[in-house]
Amino acid sequence: MDYIIPNESELEVLTDSQIRNIKDAEEQSRKLLNKGVLLVTPEKTKHFEAFSIKTVDTTGAGDAFCGSLAFALSCGKTLEDSIIIANAAAGFSVTKVGTAPAMPYRKELEKFLQNNNLNKL
C-alpha cells in the first residue's frame, strides 16, 4: 500500500483546488486516493478528529504525525490504529515549543493515549 500525507496547502497545490472544509478535502482526496487524517480507500472514508489540546507551537506536528504513523505501521498496528497513534503524537507535539524537543517519547505517548482512553500502543 502507498501513503501520501500532504498538509492542507500541499493538497491545494497537488489538486489545484481550494480546501475550505472537510467535504472539499474528501473530494480532493478521492482524486489522490489517500490523504492525511482523512482516510479514503476504495472501500471507505473515515475522518479522524484532532485531539482537543492547548496549542503552544505547531512546528514539527506533521513530522511527528508521519514518523509515528511509520512507527506504528512497522509495529504491525492496523492503519486506523496507526492513524490514531500518529494523530496523538502530533497533538502531543504541539503542546511544547520546538521540533525535536516536542517529539514525544514512547512512554509519554502511551500516557497521552491512556489519558484519552485510547490504549493503542
C-alpha positions in Angstrom: 0.0 0.0 0.0 1.2 3.5 -0.7 0.7 6.6 1.5 0.7 10.3 0.8 0.4 12.7 3.6 0.1 16.3 2.3 -0.9 19.1 4.6 -3.8 21.4 3.6 -1.7 23.8 1.4 0.1 20.8 -0.2 -3.2 19.2 -1.1 -4.3 22.5 -2.6 -1.2 22.6 -4.8 -1.5 18.9 -5.7 -5.1 19.2 -6.7 -5.1 22.9 -7.9 -8.2 23.4 -5.7 -9.0 25.4 -2.6 -9.8 23.4 0.5 -12.4 25.2 2.7 -13.8 22.3 4.7 -13.9 18.5 5.2 -16.1 17.9 2.2 -13.6 19.8 0.0 -10.8 17.7 1.5 -12.7 14.5 0.9 -13.5 15.4 -2.8 -9.8 16.3 -3.4 -8.6 13.2 -1.5 -10.6 11.0 -3.7 -8.5 12.4 -6.6 -5.4 11.3 -4.7 -7.0 8.2 -3.1 -5.4 8.8 0.3 -4.5 11.9 2.3 -3.7 12.9 5.8 -6.0 12.2 8.7 -8.9 11.9 6.3 -8.6 8.2 5.3 -10.0 7.5 1.9 -9.8 4.0 0.4 -11.9 2.3 -2.3 -13.9 0.7 0.5 -14.5 3.6 2.9 -13.8 7.2 4.0 -13.1 8.0 7.6 -12.3 11.3 9.3 -10.1 11.2 12.4 -10.8 14.2 14.7 -7.9 16.1 16.1 -7.3 16.0 19.8 -8.6 19.0 21.8 -5.3 20.4 23.0 -3.9 23.8 24.0 -1.5 24.5 21.2 1.8 26.1 22.0 3.8 25.6 18.8 2.7 23.7 15.7 6.2 23.4 14.2 7.0 19.8 13.6 3.5 18.4 14.1 3.5 17.0 10.6 6.8 15.3 11.2 5.5 13.9 14.5 2.5 12.5 12.6 4.5 10.9 9.8 7.1 9.4 12.0 4.6 8.0 14.4 2.5 6.6 11.6 5.5 4.8 10.1 6.5 3.6 13.6 3.0 2.2 14.4 2.7 0.5 11.0 6.1 -1.1 11.4 4.9 -2.5 14.7 2.1 -4.2 13.0 -0.7 -1.9 14.0 -3.7 -1.6 11.7 -3.8 1.5 9.5 -6.7 3.0 11.6 -4.9 2.4 14.9 -1.7 3.8 13.4 -3.5 7.0 12.4 -4.9 7.4 15.9 -1.4 6.9 17.3 0.1 9.4 14.8 -2.7 11.9 15.5 -2.0 11.6 19.2 1.8 12.1 18.7 1.1 15.2 16.5 -1.3 16.5 19.2 1.2 15.9 22.0 4.0 17.6 20.0 2.1 20.9 19.7 2.0 21.2 23.5 5.7 22.0 23.6 7.9 24.6 21.8 10.2 23.4 19.0 10.5 20.4 16.8 12.8 17.7 18.2 12.3 18.7 21.8 8.5 18.4 21.3 8.5 14.9 19.8 7.0 12.5 22.4 8.9 9.6 23.8 7.0 6.3 23.7 6.2 6.5 27.4 4.8 10.0 27.0 2.7 8.9 24.1 1.4 5.8 25.9 0.4 8.1 28.9 -1.2 10.6 26.5 -3.2 7.8 24.8 -4.3 6.4 28.1 -5.4 9.8 29.4 -7.6 10.0 26.3 -9.0 6.4 26.8 -7.1 5.0 23.8 -4.9 2.1 24.6 -3.4 1.6 21.1 0.3 1.1 21.9 
